[in-house]
Amino acid sequence: MPAYEERLDHSVIASLIEPGSSVLDLGCGTGELLYLLISDRGVHGQGLEIDEHAIYTCVARGLNVYHGDIDSGLSEYPDGSFDYVILNQSLQQLIHVESVMADALRVGKRVIVGFPNFAHYRTRIQLFFHGRAPVTASLPYPWYETPNLHFLSISDFFDFCRHKNIRIERAEYLGDGGRVHKFPNLLAEIGIFVIGGRIETSPGTEEADK
């Protein structure tokens, strides 16, 4: 396999997962994150991916990856069958966001969600001054080629979890210089969240600043 340069979001996600856990990576792509989790954290990992060519790469890495469409649901997996379900850079590409999220929370004891923040200041500047769909490091595709169906912000995700009564256990924010600690909805390019079951409140986290 070609050399792989570890991505910051992958290393952050790996740090959030307990060694030896069972993991289901939804939309695992060519398997870089899953390979990292297995090799560095000793997880028992499985992937689900719709792109057959990406699956060939996963198989070449020795990964256990199945062909399937996340939007079709996870009915074949019993409740609580994984310690973690991962949706990294795939949430914004889903058609049925609510049903997939509900399924992920059913199948996983915890769910890790990572997505590009559409409210990042560079995106705002491009929209304001150029009046065109932005192209940035975290949103690298022109509008006519993008696989993204939803363009959400970090604040949007907080609102979604509040509306759906989903507990946010931890949030990490990443920019081009590393972790972001202030004004994440403005300064972070990527948001990563650990979410659990449904409760009345979400202790231990603070809503992102505008």
N, C-alpha and C positions, 0 to 999 in steps of 0.2 A: 504493500500500500504506500502511496505517496506520503511525505512528511505532513504532519498536521500541526498547525499552530493553534494552540489552545485559545479559545475565545473567552473574554472576561465573563460573559453571561453564563457560559458553561461552567467555569470554575466557581462562580458564585452559587449556581444551582447545586453543584457537587458538594459545596460546603454546607448546604441546608439539609442534606440527606444523611441519615444515620448509616454507618457502615453495616453491610450485611443485609440491608433492607431488600424487600421485593419492590420492583419498579416497573410500571408500564408507561412507555414513552409514546404518546399519541402524535402522529405526524413526525416520526423520528428522522426523516430525510435519509441522508447517507450514513447516519449512525455515529457521528463524532461524539455527541453527548453521551449516548448510551455506552459507547466503547470506553469513554472516560470514567463513567460511573462504575462499570464492571472492573476496569483495570485498577483504578485508584481507590474506590470505596467498597469494592467487593460485593456489589449488589447482585441480586438475582434478577436480571433484566430481560424485558421483552419489549418489542416495538411493534407499532402498527403504522403502515405507510401505504399510500395509494400509488405512488410512482414506482413502476416495476424496475426501471433502471437504477433508482436509488436503492431498491431492495437488493439488487445484484451486488452493489457495493457493500451493503450491510452483511450479506452472506460472505463476501470475501474477507470481511473483518471478523468473521466467526460469530456473528450476532444472530440471535433468535428473533426474527422479524417476520410478521405476517402481512400479507396483502389485504388491505381493507380500507374502506372509506369511513373516516371518523363520523361523518354526518349520518351514517346509517345506524349508528347506535352501538352500544356495548352490551347487548342483551346476552351474549354468550359468556360474559364474565359474571360470576356471583358477587353478591354484596361483600365488600371489605376484602376482596381477594388480593389486593396489593397494599403495601404500606404507603406508597406514593404513586400517584398518576401525574404525569408531566404533560403540559400543553405549552411548549416553548416555541414562540413565533408561529403558532398555528391557530390561536384563538381568533385572530382577525381574518383568517381565511375560511372560517366555518360559515355554513349557511344557517344551521340550526344551533345557534349559540346556547340558548337556554336549555334545550334538551341535552346537548352534549355536556354542558357543565353539570347538570343534574345527574347524568350518568357517571361522570367522572367522580363526583362526590359520593356516589353510591358505591362505586367499585373501589375507590381508594380511601384509605383512612385519612390521608391528606392529599391535596392537589397543589401542584406548583405551576403557576401560570406566568409566562413571560411574554411581553408584547412591546412593540415600538410605541412611543408616546407621541401622538399626533399634535400635542400642544407644546412641544419643545420650541424654544424661542426661534431656532432657525426656520422651522416650519412656519411659524407665525410671520416671520419677516418675509419669507418668499411669497406667502399668500397675500400679505398686505401690500408689498411694493411691486410685485410682478403680476399678481392676480391670476396665477396659474397653479395647478396641482404641484405641490412641492416634491423635490427629489433630494433626499438627504442620505447620510450614511445608514440610518436605521430604516429609511423608506427609499430604497435605491432604485425602484422601478418607475419608468414613466407611466402615466395613467393608463395607457392602452396595453401595457404588458404586465401590470401588477397583479399578483395572485390575491391581493388583499381585497376583501369585500367590505370590511368595517374599519373605520379610522377613528379609534377611540383614544382618549387621553387617560392619564393616571387618575384624574378626578372622576372621569366617567366610570372607571372600574370601581372606585370607591362607592359611587352612587349605585352601580349595579349590585354590588354585594349588600349594600344597605337595603335596597329594594327587595332583594331576594332573601334577605335575612341570613346571609352567609358570613361566617366568622373569618376574619382576616387575622391570622396568627403572627405573620411577619411580613415586612415589605422591605425590599432592597431597590435602590435606584442607581442607575448607571449612566454616566456620560462619557464623552470621548477621553476625558482625563482620569477616569476611574469612578469610584463611588461618589454619589451625590448625596449630601446631607441636609441641604436647605433648598427650599422652593422647588421640590422635585417636579411638579407639573410644568414648571417653566424651564428647568435646567437639565432634567434627566431625559436621555434619549430612549431608555428602556426601563420599564418597571417589571419587577419580579415579585410575585406574591405567593406566600404559603397560606392556603385557605383550608378550613375544616368544615365541620357540619354546620347546620343551621341553628342559630341561637338568636336571642333577642337583642344583644348588643355585641360589639366587637372590641373587647378590651385589648390593651397592649399596643395599639397602633394609633397614629394620628393621621387625619385626612391631609392629603397633599395640598400645599398652598397653590393658589391660582397662578 
